[in-house]
Amino acid sequence: MNETNKVNTPQETSTGCTNTSCCPPKTPVTRDTPKVGRNDPCICGNGRKFKKCCGR
């Protein structure tokens, strides 16, 4: 078998490039609506908890 092994350079890790001059840091995700909790009523409106309905 002929496999090529890629060796990670110090700049390249499993999370990506750490050099901020070429790759700016990622901006955090902002939500328009609050996150639905598992024990909150389901967003579809059937009256069950989210974890028992659409959260599966």
C-alpha positions in Angstrom: 0.0 0.0 0.0 1.2 3.5 -0.8 0.0 5.9 1.8 1.1 9.5 2.2 1.3 10.7 5.7 0.5 14.3 6.2 2.6 16.0 8.9 1.0 18.9 10.6 3.1 22.0 10.8 3.1 24.1 14.0 0.6 26.5 12.5 -1.9 23.8 11.4 -3.7 21.8 14.1 -6.9 19.9 14.2 -8.7 23.2 15.0 -7.3 25.0 12.0 -4.7 27.7 11.4 -3.6 29.7 14.5 -1.9 32.5 12.5 -4.2 35.5 12.9 -2.6 37.4 10.0 -4.0 34.9 7.4 -7.0 33.5 9.3 -9.0 35.9 11.6 -10.5 34.4 14.7 -14.0 33.0 14.3 -16.9 35.2 15.5 -19.3 33.6 18.0 -22.7 32.5 16.7 -25.6 34.8 17.8 -29.2 33.6 17.9 -32.2 35.7 17.0 -34.4 33.7 19.3 -33.5 32.1 22.6 -32.4 28.4 22.5 -35.1 25.9 23.2 -34.5 23.9 26.4 -35.2 20.1 26.6 -37.9 20.6 29.2 -39.6 23.6 27.6 -42.9 23.0 25.7 -42.3 21.9 22.1 -42.1 24.6 19.4 -44.6 22.7 17.2 -47.4 23.5 19.7 -48.7 20.0 20.5 -48.2 20.4 24.3 -45.5 17.8 24.9 -42.0 18.6 26.1 -39.4 19.3 23.4 -37.3 16.3 24.4 -40.3 13.9 23.8 -41.4 15.5 20.5 -39.2 17.3 18.0 -36.0 17.0 20.1 -35.4 13.4 19.1 
